[in-house]
Amino acid sequence: MSHCIARVLIVDDSEIIGERLKEFLNQCETVELIGQTYNIDEGRIKIEAEHPEIVILDIGIPGGSGIFLIPEIK
């Protein structure tokens, strides 16, 4: 039986929240954690380069609202 691996990126400026999310996601066998970016511009660059299946996105982040990044992710 093969497992589907979901590539996940965290876009959040909070180191505390990022660390907790990383701890949780690292326990999931079907998740490959790509990393964490700390502002909209870093997130945009990482998304374009890595093409994650899942983006955990903070809506209140340096560089603008994460909500404006959603259409670009789609």
Summary of the structure (lengths in Angstrom):
residues: 74
radius of gyration: 12.3
end to end distance: 29.8
largest distance: 42.8
contacts: 196
relative contact order: 0.26
helix: 42%
strand: 28%
